[in-house]
Amino acid sequence: MIATRTLTAALAATFLSLSGAAMADTTLPPMISVTGEATVNATPDLAQIDGGVTTDAKTAREASDANNAAMGRVLLALQGAGLAEKDYQTSRLSLSPQYANTGPNRNGPPVVSGYRASNRVTIKLRDVTKVAGIIDALVAAGANDIGGIHFAVSNTSKLLDEARPKAIADARRKAEIYAKAAGVTLGDPVSISEGGALPPMPMMRKASMDFAAAPVAPGEETLHINVSVSWAIKAAQ
Protein backbone atom coordinates (compact mmCIF):
# COMPACT_ATOMS: atom_id res chain seq x y z
CA MET A 1 0.00 0.00 0.00
CA ILE A 2 2.84 2.37 0.91
CA ALA A 3 4.68 1.51 -2.33
CA THR A 4 1.58 2.29 -4.38
CA ARG A 5 1.16 5.68 -2.73
CA THR A 6 4.84 6.45 -3.30
CA LEU A 7 4.55 5.56 -7.00
CA THR A 8 1.43 7.70 -7.37
CA ALA A 9 3.13 10.66 -5.72
CA ALA A 10 6.15 10.26 -7.98
CA LEU A 11 4.01 10.16 -11.11
CA ALA A 12 2.10 13.25 -9.96
CA ALA A 13 5.34 15.13 -9.35
CA THR A 14 6.63 14.11 -12.77
CA PHE A 15 3.40 15.30 -14.43
CA LEU A 16 3.54 18.66 -12.69
CA SER A 17 7.17 19.05 -13.69
CA LEU A 18 6.40 18.29 -17.34
CA SER A 19 3.37 20.59 -17.30
CA GLY A 20 5.46 23.41 -15.87
CA ALA A 21 8.08 22.86 -18.55
CA ALA A 22 5.42 22.86 -21.27
CA MET A 23 3.93 26.08 -19.95
CA ALA A 24 7.38 27.63 -19.82
CA ASP A 25 7.98 26.62 -23.44
CA THR A 26 4.75 28.29 -24.61
CA THR A 27 5.43 31.58 -22.85
CA LEU A 28 5.42 34.31 -25.48
CA PRO A 29 8.57 36.44 -25.76
CA PRO A 30 8.33 40.20 -25.29
CA MET A 31 7.12 41.73 -28.52
CA ILE A 32 5.53 44.70 -30.22
CA SER A 33 2.46 44.08 -32.41
CA VAL A 34 1.21 46.63 -34.94
CA THR A 35 -0.95 46.81 -38.04
CA GLY A 36 0.38 48.18 -41.31
CA GLU A 37 -1.79 49.58 -44.07
CA ALA A 38 -1.32 50.33 -47.75
CA THR A 39 -3.40 51.20 -50.81
CA VAL A 40 -3.10 50.89 -54.55
CA ASN A 41 -5.13 52.71 -57.19
CA ALA A 42 -6.48 50.98 -60.27
CA THR A 43 -8.66 51.81 -63.24
CA PRO A 44 -11.86 49.70 -63.29
CA ASP A 45 -12.10 47.14 -66.07
CA LEU A 46 -15.54 45.73 -65.18
CA ALA A 47 -18.94 47.38 -64.93
CA GLN A 48 -22.39 46.36 -63.77
CA ILE A 49 -25.62 48.07 -64.81
CA ASP A 50 -29.05 47.50 -63.27
CA GLY A 51 -31.93 48.38 -65.54
CA GLY A 52 -35.32 47.30 -66.78
CA VAL A 53 -38.93 48.28 -67.30
CA THR A 54 -41.69 49.39 -64.92
CA THR A 55 -45.22 49.41 -66.29
CA ASP A 56 -48.51 50.71 -64.81
CA ALA A 57 -51.96 49.59 -65.95
CA LYS A 58 -55.53 49.27 -64.70
CA THR A 59 -55.45 45.49 -64.31
CA ALA A 60 -52.77 43.02 -63.28
CA ARG A 61 -53.00 41.25 -66.65
CA GLU A 62 -52.59 44.48 -68.61
CA ALA A 63 -49.61 45.53 -66.52
CA SER A 64 -47.99 42.11 -66.83
CA ASP A 65 -48.55 41.79 -70.59
CA ALA A 66 -47.30 45.31 -71.33
CA ASN A 67 -44.26 44.78 -69.13
CA ASN A 68 -43.41 41.44 -70.73
CA ALA A 69 -43.60 42.96 -74.20
CA ALA A 70 -41.43 45.93 -73.23
CA MET A 71 -38.87 43.75 -71.45
CA GLY A 72 -38.70 41.45 -74.47
CA ARG A 73 -37.60 44.43 -76.56
CA VAL A 74 -34.98 45.33 -73.96
CA LEU A 75 -33.51 41.81 -74.00
CA LEU A 76 -33.42 41.83 -77.79
CA ALA A 77 -31.55 45.14 -77.62
CA LEU A 78 -28.96 43.58 -75.31
CA GLN A 79 -28.50 40.70 -77.71
CA GLY A 80 -28.20 43.14 -80.59
CA ALA A 81 -25.49 45.00 -78.67
CA GLY A 82 -23.41 41.83 -78.70
CA LEU A 83 -23.82 40.76 -75.07
CA ALA A 84 -23.62 37.06 -74.28
CA GLU A 85 -26.62 35.62 -72.44
CA LYS A 86 -24.41 34.75 -69.45
CA ASP A 87 -23.71 38.47 -68.96
CA TYR A 88 -27.24 39.54 -68.09
CA GLN A 89 -29.58 38.04 -65.52
CA THR A 90 -33.03 38.86 -64.14
CA SER A 91 -32.54 40.49 -60.74
CA ARG A 92 -36.10 41.56 -59.86
CA LEU A 93 -39.55 40.58 -61.10
CA SER A 94 -42.61 41.98 -59.35
CA LEU A 95 -46.32 42.70 -59.79
CA SER A 96 -48.06 44.77 -57.11
CA PRO A 97 -51.30 46.73 -56.65
CA GLN A 98 -51.22 50.51 -56.47
CA TYR A 99 -53.51 52.29 -54.01
CA ALA A 100 -55.27 55.65 -53.95
CA ASN A 101 -57.20 57.39 -51.19
CA THR A 102 -60.86 58.28 -51.74
CA GLY A 103 -63.18 60.96 -50.35
CA PRO A 104 -63.20 64.75 -50.64
CA ASN A 105 -60.20 65.14 -48.34
CA ARG A 106 -58.49 61.99 -49.59
CA ASN A 107 -58.78 60.54 -46.10
CA GLY A 108 -60.98 57.61 -47.03
CA PRO A 109 -59.89 53.97 -47.08
CA PRO A 110 -57.29 53.14 -49.74
CA VAL A 111 -58.59 51.38 -52.82
CA VAL A 112 -56.75 49.63 -55.63
CA SER A 113 -56.27 52.10 -58.46
CA GLY A 114 -54.17 49.90 -60.72
CA TYR A 115 -51.20 47.56 -60.88
CA ARG A 116 -47.47 47.98 -61.39
CA ALA A 117 -45.27 45.36 -63.03
CA SER A 118 -41.49 45.58 -62.88
CA ASN A 119 -38.74 43.52 -64.46
CA ARG A 120 -35.07 44.37 -64.03
CA VAL A 121 -31.87 42.75 -65.19
CA THR A 122 -28.29 42.99 -63.97
CA ILE A 123 -25.87 43.43 -66.85
CA LYS A 124 -22.16 42.61 -66.56
CA LEU A 125 -19.81 44.41 -68.91
CA ARG A 126 -16.25 43.21 -69.39
CA ASP A 127 -15.40 46.38 -71.33
CA VAL A 128 -16.13 49.62 -69.48
CA THR A 129 -15.97 51.60 -72.73
CA LYS A 130 -19.32 50.02 -73.68
CA VAL A 131 -21.23 51.35 -70.66
CA ALA A 132 -22.61 54.46 -72.35
CA GLY A 133 -23.62 52.52 -75.45
CA ILE A 134 -25.45 49.86 -73.44
CA ILE A 135 -27.36 52.48 -71.43
CA ASP A 136 -28.39 54.20 -74.66
CA ALA A 137 -29.53 50.86 -76.10
CA LEU A 138 -31.58 50.14 -72.97
CA VAL A 139 -33.35 53.49 -73.08
CA ALA A 140 -33.96 53.28 -76.84
CA ALA A 141 -35.55 49.85 -76.32
CA GLY A 142 -37.95 51.21 -73.70
CA ALA A 143 -36.12 50.73 -70.39
CA ASN A 144 -37.39 53.32 -67.89
CA ASP A 145 -35.90 51.97 -64.66
CA ILE A 146 -32.11 52.28 -64.61
CA GLY A 147 -30.88 52.07 -61.04
CA GLY A 148 -27.16 52.61 -61.16
CA ILE A 149 -23.69 51.63 -62.31
CA HIS A 150 -21.09 49.75 -60.33
CA PHE A 151 -17.47 49.78 -61.49
CA ALA A 152 -15.02 47.11 -60.30
CA VAL A 153 -11.49 45.81 -60.76
CA SER A 154 -11.07 42.18 -61.82
CA ASN A 155 -7.47 41.32 -60.84
CA THR A 156 -7.55 42.76 -57.31
CA SER A 157 -5.29 40.10 -55.77
CA LYS A 158 -2.49 40.73 -58.26
CA LEU A 159 -2.82 44.48 -57.83
CA LEU A 160 -2.69 44.12 -54.06
CA ASP A 161 0.71 42.41 -54.42
CA GLU A 162 2.03 45.92 -55.04
CA ALA A 163 0.55 47.09 -51.73
CA ARG A 164 1.64 44.17 -49.53
CA PRO A 165 5.35 45.18 -49.22
CA LYS A 166 4.21 48.72 -48.50
CA ALA A 167 1.94 47.44 -45.72
CA ILE A 168 4.87 45.57 -44.15
CA ALA A 169 7.02 48.70 -44.38
CA ASP A 170 4.25 50.73 -42.74
CA ALA A 171 4.01 48.20 -39.92
CA ARG A 172 7.77 48.30 -39.34
CA ARG A 173 7.73 52.10 -39.29
CA LYS A 174 5.12 52.08 -36.55
CA ALA A 175 6.90 49.35 -34.60
CA GLU A 176 10.18 51.28 -34.67
CA ILE A 177 8.43 54.35 -33.27
CA TYR A 178 7.03 52.31 -30.37
CA ALA A 179 10.35 50.56 -29.80
CA LYS A 180 12.22 53.86 -29.61
CA ALA A 181 9.65 55.30 -27.22
CA ALA A 182 9.91 52.20 -25.00
CA GLY A 183 13.71 52.15 -25.03
CA VAL A 184 14.05 48.82 -26.83
CA THR A 185 15.07 47.61 -30.28
CA LEU A 186 13.27 45.37 -32.73
CA GLY A 187 14.29 41.79 -33.29
CA ASP A 188 13.02 39.34 -35.88
CA PRO A 189 9.35 39.17 -36.88
CA VAL A 190 7.46 36.66 -34.74
CA SER A 191 4.25 36.53 -36.74
CA ILE A 192 2.76 38.07 -39.86
CA SER A 193 -0.92 37.84 -40.72
CA GLU A 194 -2.90 39.57 -43.43
CA GLY A 195 -6.23 41.09 -42.60
CA GLY A 196 -9.13 41.15 -45.01
CA ALA A 197 -8.44 43.26 -48.05
CA LEU A 198 -11.08 45.97 -48.11
CA PRO A 199 -13.03 46.07 -51.39
CA PRO A 200 -13.45 49.41 -53.10
CA MET A 201 -16.70 51.19 -52.35
CA PRO A 202 -19.29 50.64 -55.08
CA MET A 203 -19.74 53.68 -57.29
CA MET A 204 -23.49 53.87 -57.92
CA ARG A 205 -24.56 56.53 -60.38
CA LYS A 206 -28.15 57.32 -61.25
CA ALA A 207 -28.74 57.50 -64.97
CA SER A 208 -30.62 60.41 -66.48
CA MET A 209 -33.51 59.52 -68.78
CA ASP A 210 -33.27 62.57 -71.04
CA PHE A 211 -29.95 62.25 -72.83
CA ALA A 212 -28.71 61.44 -76.28
CA ALA A 213 -25.51 59.80 -75.07
CA ALA A 214 -25.02 58.84 -71.44
CA PRO A 215 -21.96 60.56 -69.92
CA VAL A 216 -20.13 57.92 -67.88
CA ALA A 217 -16.84 58.30 -66.01
CA PRO A 218 -15.33 55.06 -64.57
CA GLY A 219 -12.88 57.04 -62.45
CA GLU A 220 -10.39 55.14 -60.30
CA GLU A 221 -10.77 52.53 -57.55
CA THR A 222 -8.64 52.50 -54.39
CA LEU A 223 -7.82 49.04 -53.03
CA HIS A 224 -6.89 48.73 -49.35
CA ILE A 225 -4.96 46.06 -47.46
CA ASN A 226 -3.75 45.66 -43.88
CA VAL A 227 -1.26 43.31 -42.25
CA SER A 228 -0.61 42.56 -38.56
CA VAL A 229 3.03 42.00 -37.63
CA SER A 230 4.63 41.14 -34.29
CA TRP A 231 8.33 41.77 -33.66
CA ALA A 232 10.40 40.38 -30.83
CA ILE A 233 12.05 43.13 -28.80
CA LYS A 234 15.33 43.32 -26.91
CA ALA A 235 17.10 45.82 -24.76
CA ALA A 236 18.54 48.78 -26.60
CA GLN A 237 22.28 48.56 -27.15
TILOMAR-781162 format. One line per field, with one value per residue (C-alpha): x, y, z. Coordinates in steps of 0.1 Angstrom, whole numbers, plus 5000, padded with zeros to 4 digits. Layout:
BEGIN
c1 = c(X;...)
c2 = c(Y;...)
c3 = c(Z;...)
# end
This chain:
BEGIN
c1 = c(5000;5028;5047;5016;5012;5048;5046;5014;5031;5061;5040;5021;5053;5066;5034;5035;5072;5064;5034;5055;5081;5054;5039;5074;5080;5048;5054;5054;5086;5083;5071;5055;5025;5012;4991;5004;4982;4987;4966;4969;4949;4935;4913;4881;4879;4845;4811;4776;4744;4709;4681;4647;4611;4583;4548;4515;4480;4445;4446;4472;4470;4474;4504;4520;4514;4527;4557;4566;4564;4586;4611;4613;4624;4650;4665;4666;4685;4710;4715;4718;4745;4766;4762;4764;4734;4756;4763;4728;4704;4670;4675;4639;4605;4574;4537;4519;4487;4488;4465;4447;4428;4391;4368;4368;4398;4415;4412;4390;4401;4427;4414;4433;4437;4458;4488;4525;4547;4585;4613;4649;4681;4717;4741;4778;4802;4838;4846;4839;4840;4807;4788;4774;4764;4746;4726;4716;4705;4684;4667;4660;4644;4621;4639;4626;4641;4679;4691;4728;4763;4789;4825;4850;4885;4889;4925;4925;4947;4975;4972;4973;5007;5020;5005;5016;5053;5042;5019;5049;5070;5043;5040;5078;5077;5051;5069;5102;5084;5070;5103;5122;5097;5099;5137;5140;5151;5133;5143;5130;5093;5075;5042;5028;4991;4971;4938;4909;4916;4889;4870;4866;4833;4807;4803;4765;4754;4718;4713;4694;4665;4667;4700;4713;4745;4750;4780;4799;4832;4847;4871;4896;4892;4914;4922;4931;4950;4963;4987;4994;5030;5046;5083;5104;5120;5153;5171;5185;5223)
c2 = c(5000;5024;5015;5023;5057;5064;5056;5077;5107;5103;5102;5132;5151;5141;5153;5187;5190;5183;5206;5234;5229;5229;5261;5276;5266;5283;5316;5343;5364;5402;5417;5447;5441;5466;5468;5482;5496;5503;5512;5509;5527;5510;5518;5497;5471;5457;5474;5464;5481;5475;5484;5473;5483;5494;5494;5507;5496;5493;5455;5430;5412;5445;5455;5421;5418;5453;5448;5414;5430;5459;5437;5415;5444;5453;5418;5418;5451;5436;5407;5431;5450;5418;5408;5371;5356;5348;5385;5395;5380;5389;5405;5416;5406;5420;5427;5448;5467;5505;5523;5556;5574;5583;5610;5648;5651;5620;5605;5576;5540;5531;5514;5496;5521;5499;5476;5480;5454;5456;5435;5444;5427;5430;5434;5426;5444;5432;5464;5496;5516;5500;5513;5545;5525;5499;5525;5542;5509;5501;5535;5533;5498;5512;5507;5533;5520;5523;5521;5526;5516;5498;5498;5471;5458;5422;5413;5428;5401;5407;5445;5441;5424;5459;5471;5442;5452;5487;5474;5456;5487;5507;5482;5483;5521;5521;5493;5513;5544;5523;5506;5539;5553;5522;5521;5488;5476;5454;5418;5393;5392;5367;5365;5381;5378;5396;5411;5411;5433;5460;5461;5494;5512;5506;5537;5539;5565;5573;5575;5604;5595;5626;5622;5614;5598;5588;5606;5579;5583;5551;5570;5551;5525;5525;5490;5487;5461;5457;5433;5426;5420;5411;5418;5404;5431;5433;5458;5488;5486)
c3 = c(5000;5009;4977;4956;4973;4967;4930;4926;4943;4920;4889;4900;4907;4872;4856;4873;4863;4827;4827;4841;4814;4787;4801;4802;4766;4754;4771;4745;4742;4747;4715;4698;4676;4651;4620;4587;4559;4523;4492;4454;4428;4397;4368;4367;4339;4348;4351;4362;4352;4367;4345;4332;4327;4351;4337;4352;4341;4353;4357;4367;4333;4314;4335;4332;4294;4287;4309;4293;4258;4268;4286;4255;4234;4260;4260;4222;4224;4247;4223;4194;4213;4213;4249;4257;4276;4306;4310;4319;4345;4359;4393;4401;4389;4406;4402;4429;4434;4435;4460;4461;4488;4483;4497;4494;4517;4504;4539;4530;4529;4503;4472;4444;4415;4393;4391;4386;4370;4371;4355;4360;4348;4360;4332;4334;4311;4306;4287;4305;4273;4263;4293;4276;4245;4266;4286;4253;4239;4270;4269;4232;4237;4263;4296;4321;4353;4354;4390;4388;4377;4397;4385;4397;4392;4382;4392;4427;4442;4417;4422;4459;4456;4450;4483;4505;4508;4515;4543;4559;4556;4573;4601;4607;4607;4634;4654;4653;4667;4696;4702;4704;4728;4750;4750;4732;4697;4673;4667;4641;4631;4653;4633;4601;4593;4566;4574;4550;4520;4519;4486;4469;4477;4449;4427;4421;4396;4388;4350;4335;4312;4290;4272;4237;4249;4286;4301;4321;4340;4354;4375;4397;4424;4456;4470;4507;4525;4561;4578;4614;4624;4657;4663;4692;4712;4731;4752;4734;4729)
# end
